[in-house]
Amino acid sequence: MKGLLLVLVMSTIAAGLLGLLYGPVYTPLNSTGVYREILLDMKLPTVIYAALTGIVLAASGTVLQTLFRNGLMDPYVSGTAAGAAFGAVIAFFTGVPLFLSILAQPVAAFAFSVLGSLIVLALGRKGGPGSLLLAGLTVDFAFTSGLLVAEEYLQFKYPQLPNALYWLFGDVGVKTFTDVGVLLSVTLVFLYVLTLRARAFDLASLGDEVAYANGLNVGKFRLGWLTLTSLVVGYLVSQVGAIGFVGLMSPHMARLMGADGFRQVLLTSCIVGALVMEAANDISDGTFGFIVPITAVTSAFVLPIMIRLAMGLEYRA
C-alpha cells in the first residue's frame, strides 16, 4: 500500500510539473524575464490550486459515499455542486453593486448547495442507491435549467462574467497565491475535523442500527456533515465552477488499491483526487494543443468506474 501511495504522489508531482512547463505558454523551469513571472506568479499557484481542488472534491466524495453508503454519491451528481453553481449565479440578481455580488457568491453558493443536498436526501432516502442517484440527477437538472436561464440574462447585462460553460463544467483558470492560501486553509481544517471523526464515519458506514447501538446519532451526524461538506463544496464551486466525478472516482480507486477504513480511504482518495485534477487540468488547459472543460476530461476518466458499477460490482462500505 505504501508503495502505491508513493507512486501516486510521484505521479501527481509529475503532472504538476507538466502543468508548469506546458499550457497556453511554454515556460521552462529556467525561464527568465516575463516568462519567469508567468511561471512563478501564474502557473505555480494555479497548479497548487488544482491539486487542492482535487483533494477537497475527493474528501467530499468520500464523506458523501460513507454517509449514504452509496458509491454513486458525489458532489456533482448529488445536487450539491449544481445547487452551488446556481447560487453563485443568483448572487448577481440581488440588486447590489457588482463587486458586492461577487463577494456574496460563496454565501449564496453554500446556501443553495445545502438546499440541493437536502432535497436529494428528502427525495431519495426511502429508496435504494438508485433512488438517491435519480433524486440527485433530478435536482441537478432543475438547478442547471435555472442556471442556464439566469446566465443568458447575466451575459447580456454583464458580458465580463464567466459563461454557463464555466459554471456547469468547471475551470481552474489562473489563480494567485492568495487564492491558494484561502483554499489551503479550508482544506486543512476540513481534513483535520474529518480525521478527528474517522471512527464515527466507520460506525456510520456499518449501518444506522450498528451506529445507534454504539452511541452515534446517525441523523444528526449525517445532517451536520452534509451541511459542512456543502459549505466547503459551495465555496469551491464559487471559485472554479462545478467540476464533476473527481469525488466519485477517487474513493473507488482508493478502495480498489486496498484502502480499508475511513481514515485510510480518505488519505488515499485525497492523493488520487490531486492526481486526477492535475492530469485533468493539464489536458483541459491546452497542454496538448486544445482547450476543453475540465468535467469533459474527468467524465472520460470516470468511465472505467461507471462500467464497473454497471456490471454489478457495487460499493461496499
KEKE-3310 file (N, C-alpha, C; in steps of 0.2 Angstrom, whole numbers, plus 5000, padded with zeros to 4 digits):
npx = (5004:5010:5019:5011:5005:5016:5019:5008:5010:5022:5017:5008:5016:5023:5013:5010:5022:5022:5011:5017:5026:5020:5005:4995:5006:5023:5034:5049:5058:5069:5066:5067:5064:5049:5043:5047:5040:5027:5028:5031:5022:5009:5007:5012:5005:4992:4994:4996:4983:4975:4978:4974:4960:4957:4959:4950:4938:4939:4939:4926:4918:4921:4916:4902:4899:4901:4893:4880:4881:4883:4890:4888:4887:4892:4898:4895:4884:4875:4868:4873:4884:4878:4868:4876:4882:4871:4867:4879:4877:4865:4868:4871:4859:4854:4853:4862:4878:4890:4903:4899:4891:4899:4907:4897:4895:4901:4893:4880:4882:4884:4872:4863:4869:4867:4853:4851:4857:4849:4836:4839:4841:4829:4821:4826:4829:4821:4822:4833:4850:4849:4838:4843:4852:4844:4836:4847:4851:4839:4837:4849:4847:4836:4842:4852:4844:4838:4850:4855:4845:4846:4859:4859:4853:4862:4874:4870:4869:4880:4893:4906:4907:4910:4904:4890:4896:4907:4902:4895:4904:4916:4932:4948:4956:4966:4975:4980:4993:4986:4973:4977:4981:4969:4961:4969:4969:4955:4955:4964:4958:4946:4950:4956:4946:4938:4947:4947:4935:4935:4932:4919:4913:4917:4908:4896:4896:4893:4880:4864:4858:4869:4877:4869:4868:4881:4881:4880:4872:4865:4856:4858:4872:4874:4867:4874:4887:4883:4880:4892:4900:4893:4895:4909:4910:4902:4909:4920:4915:4911:4922:4929:4919:4908:4915:4915:4914:4926:4925:4918:4925:4938:4937:4933:4944:4953:4949:4950:4963:4966:4964:4957:4945:4939:4949:4960:4955:4951:4964:4971:4961:4962:4975:4973:4963:4970:4980:4971:4965:4976:4980:4969:4967:4979:4977:4965:4969:4975:4987:4990:4987:4974:4959:4948:4933:4935:4927:4923:4935:4937:4925:4928:4938:4931:4925:4929:4926:4912:4908:4912:4903:4891:4892:4888:4897:4896:4897:4904:4903)
npy = (4994:5006:5008:5010:5022:5030:5030:5036:5049:5053:5053:5063:5074:5074:5077:5089:5096:5095:5103:5115:5117:5117:5121:5136:5144:5140:5137:5135:5128:5135:5148:5166:5183:5190:5177:5170:5176:5173:5159:5158:5167:5164:5151:5142:5145:5141:5128:5122:5125:5118:5105:5106:5108:5095:5087:5092:5089:5075:5072:5076:5068:5056:5057:5059:5047:5038:5042:5040:5027:5023:5021:5029:5042:5059:5076:5081:5074:5073:5084:5094:5102:5107:5115:5124:5130:5136:5145:5153:5160:5166:5176:5187:5193:5201:5214:5223:5232:5227:5222:5219:5208:5199:5196:5191:5178:5166:5164:5163:5152:5142:5141:5137:5125:5117:5117:5110:5097:5093:5092:5081:5072:5071:5067:5054:5046:5035:5025:5014:5014:5018:5026:5038:5042:5045:5055:5065:5067:5073:5085:5091:5093:5102:5113:5116:5120:5131:5139:5140:5148:5160:5163:5167:5180:5186:5186:5195:5207:5208:5205:5203:5193:5175:5162:5151:5138:5138:5138:5126:5115:5118:5126:5129:5140:5155:5156:5165:5167:5171:5166:5152:5152:5154:5143:5132:5134:5131:5118:5111:5113:5106:5093:5090:5090:5080:5069:5068:5063:5051:5038:5039:5040:5027:5019:5024:5019:5006:5005:5011:5005:4998:5009:5017:5009:5010:5022:5033:5046:5045:5052:5066:5067:5064:5075:5086:5084:5084:5097:5104:5099:5103:5117:5118:5113:5122:5134:5131:5128:5141:5147:5139:5134:5120:5105:5089:5072:5069:5067:5056:5045:5045:5039:5026:5021:5022:5012:5001:5000:4994:5001:5003:5006:5022:5032:5028:5026:5040:5047:5040:5043:5057:5059:5052:5061:5073:5069:5066:5078:5087:5080:5081:5095:5098:5093:5100:5113:5116:5109:5099:5105:5110:5117:5112:5109:5105:5095:5088:5081:5074:5066:5057:5050:5044:5034:5019:5016:5018:5009:4997:4998:4997:4984:4977:4977:4983:4996:4994:4997)
npz = (5000:5004:4994:4983:4986:4986:4973:4968:4973:4967:4954:4954:4957:4945:4935:4940:4937:4923:4920:4924:4914:4901:4892:4888:4886:4884:4897:4902:4916:4920:4916:4911:4914:4908:4906:4917:4927:4923:4925:4939:4946:4940:4934:4944:4957:4951:4948:4961:4966:4959:4963:4976:4974:4969:4980:4990:4983:4982:4996:4999:4991:4997:5010:5007:5001:5011:5021:5015:5012:4998:4983:4972:4975:4975:4974:4962:4956:4966:4968:4976:4970:4958:4964:4971:4960:4954:4965:4965:4954:4955:4965:4958:4956:4966:4966:4971:4970:4958:4963:4976:4974:4969:4980:4988:4982:4988:4999:4994:4986:4995:5003:4993:4989:5001:5001:4989:4992:5003:4997:4989:4998:5005:4994:4990:5001:5006:4997:4987:4982:4969:4970:4976:4967:4956:4962:4964:4951:4946:4954:4950:4936:4938:4944:4935:4924:4928:4930:4917:4911:4920:4917:4904:4904:4912:4905:4895:4902:4910:4902:4905:4914:4919:4908:4905:4903:4911:4924:4924:4920:4925:4928:4932:4929:4931:4945:4961:4974:4985:4983:4984:4997:5004:5000:5004:5018:5020:5016:5025:5037:5035:5032:5044:5054:5049:5050:5064:5067:5062:5067:5070:5057:5052:5060:5055:5042:5044:5045:5051:5062:5069:5071:5080:5091:5095:5101:5092:5085:5071:5062:5066:5064:5051:5045:5050:5044:5031:5029:5032:5022:5011:5013:5011:4998:4991:4993:4985:4972:4969:4966:4956:4948:4944:4945:4939:4945:4951:4964:4964:4958:4965:4979:4975:4968:4978:4987:4978:4978:4989:5001:5018:5029:5036:5038:5031:5018:5016:5016:5005:4994:4994:4988:4976:4971:4970:4960:4949:4947:4943:4932:4924:4923:4916:4904:4900:4899:4888:4886:4877:4865:4863:4871:4883:4893:4911:4916:4905:4903:4916:4916:4906:4912:4923:4917:4917:4931:4931:4922:4929:4940:4933:4929:4941:4951:4965:4977:4993:5009)
capx = (5000:5014:5022:5006:5004:5022:5019:5003:5012:5026:5014:5005:5021:5025:5008:5011:5027:5019:5007:5021:5030:5016:4999:4995:5013:5028:5038:5054:5059:5074:5064:5069:5060:5042:5041:5048:5034:5021:5029:5030:5016:5003:5007:5014:4999:4987:4995:4994:4976:4971:4979:4970:4954:4956:4959:4943:4932:4939:4937:4919:4915:4922:4911:4895:4898:4901:4886:4874:4883:4881:4896:4886:4886:4897:4895:4892:4878:4871:4864:4877:4888:4873:4865:4881:4883:4865:4868:4884:4874:4859:4870:4871:4852:4852:4852:4868:4883:4893:4908:4896:4888:4905:4908:4891:4894:4902:4887:4874:4883:4883:4865:4860:4872:4864:4847:4851:4858:4843:4831:4840:4841:4822:4818:4829:4831:4817:4823:4839:4855:4846:4833:4847:4855:4839:4835:4852:4850:4833:4839:4854:4843:4832:4847:4855:4840:4838:4856:4855:4841:4849:4865:4858:4852:4868:4878:4868:4870:4887:4897:4913:4907:4910:4898:4887:4901:4912:4898:4892:4909:4922:4938:4953:4958:4973:4975:4986:4995:4981:4968:4980:4981:4962:4959:4973:4966:4949:4957:4967:4953:4941:4953:4958:4940:4937:4952:4945:4929:4936:4929:4911:4912:4917:4902:4891:4897:4891:4873:4861:4857:4875:4879:4865:4870:4887:4880:4881:4865:4866:4853:4862:4879:4873:4865:4879:4892:4881:4880:4899:4903:4890:4899:4916:4909:4899:4915:4925:4911:4911:4929:4931:4913:4906:4919:4912:4916:4933:4923:4915:4930:4943:4936:4933:4951:4957:4947:4952:4970:4967:4962:4952:4943:4938:4955:4965:4952:4952:4970:4972:4957:4964:4980:4971:4960:4975:4982:4966:4964:4982:4980:4963:4969:4984:4973:4960:4972:4979:4994:4990:4986:4967:4956:4941:4931:4938:4922:4924:4940:4935:4920:4931:4942:4927:4921:4930:4922:4905:4907:4912:4897:4886:4892:4886:4902:4894:4901:4903:4906)
capy = (5000:5012:5009:5013:5029:5034:5031:5041:5056:5055:5054:5070:5079:5074:5080:5096:5099:5096:5109:5121:5118:5117:5125:5141:5147:5136:5141:5131:5129:5140:5154:5172:5189:5189:5170:5168:5179:5168:5153:5158:5170:5162:5144:5139:5144:5138:5120:5120:5126:5112:5099:5107:5106:5088:5085:5094:5085:5068:5071:5077:5062:5050:5059:5058:5040:5035:5044:5037:5020:5023:5023:5034:5049:5063:5082:5083:5070:5073:5091:5099:5106:5111:5120:5129:5134:5141:5150:5158:5165:5170:5181:5193:5196:5204:5221:5227:5233:5220:5219:5216:5202:5194:5194:5187:5172:5160:5163:5160:5145:5137:5141:5133:5118:5114:5116:5104:5091:5092:5090:5075:5067:5070:5063:5048:5042:5029:5020:5011:5018:5021:5032:5044:5044:5048:5062:5069:5070:5077:5091:5093:5095:5108:5119:5118:5123:5138:5142:5142:5154:5166:5165:5171:5187:5189:5188:5202:5213:5208:5201:5201:5187:5169:5160:5145:5133:5138:5136:5119:5111:5120:5129:5132:5147:5157:5158:5168:5163:5172:5161:5146:5152:5153:5136:5128:5134:5127:5111:5109:5112:5101:5086:5089:5088:5073:5064:5068:5060:5045:5032:5040:5038:5020:5017:5026:5015:5000:5005:5015:5001:4997:5016:5019:5004:5012:5029:5038:5049:5045:5058:5072:5066:5064:5081:5090:5083:5086:5104:5106:5097:5108:5123:5118:5112:5128:5139:5129:5130:5149:5149:5135:5131:5113:5100:5083:5065:5068:5064:5049:5040:5044:5034:5020:5020:5021:5005:4996:4999:4991:5006:5000:5010:5029:5036:5026:5028:5047:5048:5038:5046:5063:5059:5051:5067:5078:5067:5067:5085:5089:5077:5084:5102:5099:5092:5105:5119:5117:5106:5095:5109:5112:5118:5108:5110:5100:5090:5084:5076:5069:5061:5051:5047:5040:5028:5013:5016:5018:5002:4993:4999:4994:4977:4975:4977:4989:4999:4991:5002)
capz = (5000:5004:4988:4978:4988:4984:4965:4966:4975:4962:4948:4955:4956:4938:4932:4941:4933:4916:4920:4924:4908:4895:4893:4883:4885:4886:4901:4905:4923:4920:4912:4914:4912:4909:4907:4924:4931:4921:4928:4947:4948:4937:4933:4950:4961:4948:4949:4968:4967:4955:4967:4982:4972:4969:4987:4993:4979:4984:5003:4999:4989:5002:5015:5005:5000:5018:5025:5012:5010:4991:4979:4967:4978:4973:4974:4956:4955:4972:4969:4980:4966:4954:4969:4972:4954:4954:4970:4963:4948:4958:4969:4954:4955:4972:4965:4974:4965:4955:4967:4982:4972:4969:4987:4991:4979:4992:5004:4990:4984:5001:5004:4988:4989:5006:4999:4984:4996:5007:4993:4987:5004:5006:4989:4989:5007:5007:4992:4987:4979:4963:4971:4978:4961:4952:4965:4963:4944:4946:4957:4946:4930:4939:4945:4928:4920:4931:4929:4910:4910:4923:4914:4897:4906:4915:4899:4892:4907:4912:4897:4908:4919:4916:4905:4908:4902:4917:4930:4923:4919:4929:4925:4937:4927:4934:4952:4964:4980:4990:4982:4986:5004:5007:4999:5008:5025:5020:5015:5031:5043:5033:5033:5051:5058:5046:5054:5071:5067:5057:5070:5069:5050:5052:5063:5050:5036:5046:5045:5056:5068:5072:5074:5086:5096:5098:5103:5087:5082:5064:5059:5067:5062:5043:5043:5051:5039:5025:5030:5032:5016:5007:5014:5008:4991:4989:4992:4979:4966:4968:4963:4950:4944:4946:4942:4941:4945:4955:4971:4963:4956:4970:4984:4972:4966:4984:4989:4974:4979:4996:5007:5022:5035:5033:5038:5025:5012:5015:5014:4998:4990:4993:4984:4970:4968:4967:4954:4944:4945:4940:4925:4920:4922:4911:4897:4898:4899:4882:4886:4871:4859:4863:4877:4884:4900:4915:4918:4899:4904:4921:4914:4902:4917:4927:4913:4920:4937:4930:4919:4935:4944:4929:4929:4947:4956:4969:4983:4999:5014)
cpx = (5004:5017:5018:5005:5010:5022:5013:5006:5017:5023:5010:5010:5023:5020:5008:5016:5026:5015:5011:5024:5026:5010:4999:5001:5018:5033:5043:5056:5065:5072:5066:5064:5053:5039:5042:5042:5028:5022:5028:5024:5009:5002:5007:5008:4993:4988:4993:4987:4972:4972:4974:4962:4952:4955:4952:4938:4933:4937:4929:4915:4916:4917:4904:4894:4898:4895:4880:4875:4881:4887:4894:4886:4893:4894:4892:4885:4873:4867:4868:4881:4883:4870:4870:4882:4877:4865:4873:4881:4869:4862:4871:4864:4850:4851:4857:4873:4887:4898:4905:4893:4893:4907:4903:4891:4896:4896:4881:4875:4882:4876:4862:4863:4869:4857:4846:4852:4852:4837:4832:4839:4833:4819:4820:4830:4828:4819:4830:4844:4853:4842:4837:4850:4850:4837:4840:4852:4844:4834:4845:4851:4839:4837:4850:4851:4839:4844:4857:4851:4844:4855:4864:4856:4858:4873:4877:4870:4877:4892:4904:4913:4908:4904:4896:4892:4905:4908:4896:4898:4916:4928:4942:4955:4965:4972:4981:4987:4990:4975:4971:4979:4974:4960:4963:4971:4960:4950:4959:4962:4948:4944:4955:4951:4937:4941:4949:4939:4929:4932:4921:4909:4912:4911:4896:4891:4894:4883:4870:4860:4863:4878:4875:4867:4876:4887:4881:4874:4866:4863:4856:4869:4878:4871:4870:4885:4890:4881:4887:4902:4900:4894:4906:4915:4907:4905:4919:4921:4911:4917:4931:4925:4912:4910:4917:4916:4923:4931:4920:4921:4936:4942:4936:4940:4954:4955:4949:4960:4971:4966:4956:4951:4943:4944:4959:4962:4952:4958:4972:4968:4959:4970:4978:4967:4965:4978:4977:4965:4970:4982:4975:4964:4974:4981:4969:4963:4976:4986:4995:4988:4978:4964:4949:4939:4934:4934:4922:4929:4939:4930:4923:4935:4938:4924:4923:4926:4915:4903:4907:4906:4891:4886:4890:4891:4901:4898:4899:4907:4912)
cpy = (5006:5013:5012:5020:5033:5035:5036:5048:5058:5057:5061:5075:5080:5078:5088:5100:5100:5102:5116:5123:5120:5121:5131:5144:5142:5140:5136:5133:5135:5147:5160:5178:5188:5182:5167:5170:5175:5162:5153:5162:5168:5155:5140:5139:5141:5130:5118:5120:5120:5106:5100:5106:5099:5085:5086:5090:5078:5067:5072:5071:5056:5051:5057:5050:5036:5036:5041:5030:5019:5026:5027:5041:5053:5070:5084:5080:5070:5080:5096:5104:5110:5116:5126:5134:5139:5146:5156:5163:5169:5176:5188:5196:5199:5211:5226:5228:5227:5218:5216:5209:5197:5192:5190:5180:5166:5158:5160:5153:5140:5136:5136:5126:5114:5112:5110:5098:5089:5089:5083:5070:5066:5066:5056:5043:5036:5024:5018:5016:5021:5027:5038:5046:5048:5055:5067:5072:5074:5084:5095:5096:5102:5114:5121:5122:5131:5142:5145:5148:5160:5168:5169:5178:5190:5191:5194:5208:5214:5203:5199:5195:5181:5166:5153:5139:5132:5135:5128:5114:5112:5122:5132:5139:5148:5159:5162:5165:5165:5167:5154:5146:5151:5146:5131:5128:5130:5120:5108:5108:5107:5094:5085:5087:5081:5068:5063:5063:5053:5039:5033:5038:5030:5017:5018:5022:5008:4999:5009:5011:5000:5004:5018:5015:5006:5019:5034:5040:5050:5051:5064:5072:5067:5072:5086:5090:5085:5093:5107:5104:5102:5115:5123:5117:5119:5134:5137:5130:5137:5151:5145:5132:5124:5108:5093:5077:5064:5065:5057:5044:5039:5039:5027:5017:5018:5014:5000:4995:4996:4995:5003:5005:5018:5033:5035:5028:5036:5049:5047:5042:5053:5064:5057:5057:5072:5076:5068:5074:5088:5087:5081:5092:5103:5098:5097:5112:5120:5114:5102:5099:5112:5113:5115:5109:5104:5094:5085:5079:5071:5064:5056:5047:5042:5034:5021:5011:5014:5011:4997:4992:4996:4987:4973:4974:4983:4990:4995:4995:4998)
cpz = (5000:4998:4983:4980:4986:4976:4964:4968:4969:4955:4948:4954:4948:4934:4933:4937:4925:4915:4920:4918:4902:4897:4887:4881:4888:4891:4905:4912:4924:4916:4915:4911:4913:4909:4914:4928:4929:4925:4936:4949:4946:4937:4940:4955:4958:4949:4956:4969:4964:4960:4973:4980:4972:4976:4990:4989:4981:4991:5003:4997:4994:5008:5013:5004:5006:5021:5022:5010:5003:4987:4973:4969:4976:4973:4968:4954:4961:4973:4972:4975:4961:4958:4970:4966:4953:4959:4968:4958:4951:4962:4965:4953:4961:4972:4968:4969:4964:4960:4974:4980:4971:4976:4990:4988:4983:4997:5000:4988:4989:5002:4999:4987:4995:5004:4994:4988:5000:5003:4991:4992:5005:5001:4989:4995:5008:5002:4992:4984:4973:4964:4973:4972:4957:4955:4964:4956:4943:4948:4952:4939:4932:4940:4939:4924:4922:4930:4922:4909:4913:4919:4907:4899:4908:4910:4895:4896:4909:4908:4900:4912:4916:4913:4908:4908:4908:4923:4930:4923:4922:4925:4931:4936:4929:4941:4955:4970:4986:4989:4985:4994:5007:5006:5003:5016:5025:5020:5022:5036:5041:5034:5040:5055:5055:5049:5061:5072:5063:5060:5069:5062:5049:5054:5058:5044:5037:5046:5051:5063:5072:5075:5080:5092:5099:5100:5098:5084:5075:5060:5060:5064:5054:5041:5044:5046:5032:5024:5029:5025:5010:5007:5010:5000:4988:4988:4986:4973:4964:4965:4957:4946:4947:4942:4944:4941:4949:4961:4970:4963:4962:4975:4981:4971:4973:4987:4985:4975:4986:5002:5011:5028:5032:5033:5032:5019:5010:5012:5006:4993:4988:4988:4977:4967:4966:4961:4948:4942:4941:4933:4921:4918:4916:4904:4895:4897:4893:4881:4879:4865:4859:4870:4878:4892:4904:4916:4911:4900:4910:4920:4910:4907:4921:4924:4916:4927:4936:4927:4925:4939:4940:4929:4936:4952:4961:4974:4989:5004:5018)
residu = (MET:LYS:GLY:LEU:LEU:LEU:VAL:LEU:VAL:MET:SER:THR:ILE:ALA:ALA:GLY:LEU:LEU:GLY:LEU:LEU:TYR:GLY:PRO:VAL:TYR:THR:PRO:LEU:ASN:SER:THR:GLY:VAL:TYR:ARG:GLU:ILE:LEU:LEU:ASP:MET:LYS:LEU:PRO:THR:VAL:ILE:TYR:ALA:ALA:LEU:THR:GLY:ILE:VAL:LEU:ALA:ALA:SER:GLY:THR:VAL:LEU:GLN:THR:LEU:PHE:ARG:ASN:GLY:LEU:MET:ASP:PRO:TYR:VAL:SER:GLY:THR:ALA:ALA:GLY:ALA:ALA:PHE:GLY:ALA:VAL:ILE:ALA:PHE:PHE:THR:GLY:VAL:PRO:LEU:PHE:LEU:SER:ILE:LEU:ALA:GLN:PRO:VAL:ALA:ALA:PHE:ALA:PHE:SER:VAL:LEU:GLY:SER:LEU:ILE:VAL:LEU:ALA:LEU:GLY:ARG:LYS:GLY:GLY:PRO:GLY:SER:LEU:LEU:LEU:ALA:GLY:LEU:THR:VAL:ASP:PHE:ALA:PHE:THR:SER:GLY:LEU:LEU:VAL:ALA:GLU:GLU:TYR:LEU:GLN:PHE:LYS:TYR:PRO:GLN:LEU:PRO:ASN:ALA:LEU:TYR:TRP:LEU:PHE:GLY:ASP:VAL:GLY:VAL:LYS:THR:PHE:THR:ASP:VAL:GLY:VAL:LEU:LEU:SER:VAL:THR:LEU:VAL:PHE:LEU:TYR:VAL:LEU:THR:LEU:ARG:ALA:ARG:ALA:PHE:ASP:LEU:ALA:SER:LEU:GLY:ASP:GLU:VAL:ALA:TYR:ALA:ASN:GLY:LEU:ASN:VAL:GLY:LYS:PHE:ARG:LEU:GLY:TRP:LEU:THR:LEU:THR:SER:LEU:VAL:VAL:GLY:TYR:LEU:VAL:SER:GLN:VAL:GLY:ALA:ILE:GLY:PHE:VAL:GLY:LEU:MET:SER:PRO:HIS:MET:ALA:ARG:LEU:MET:GLY:ALA:ASP:GLY:PHE:ARG:GLN:VAL:LEU:LEU:THR:SER:CYS:ILE:VAL:GLY:ALA:LEU:VAL:MET:GLU:ALA:ALA:ASN:ASP:ILE:SER:ASP:GLY:THR:PHE:GLY:PHE:ILE:VAL:PRO:ILE:THR:ALA:VAL:THR:SER:ALA:PHE:VAL:LEU:PRO:ILE:MET:ILE:ARG:LEU:ALA:MET:GLY:LEU:GLU:TYR:ARG:ALA)
# end
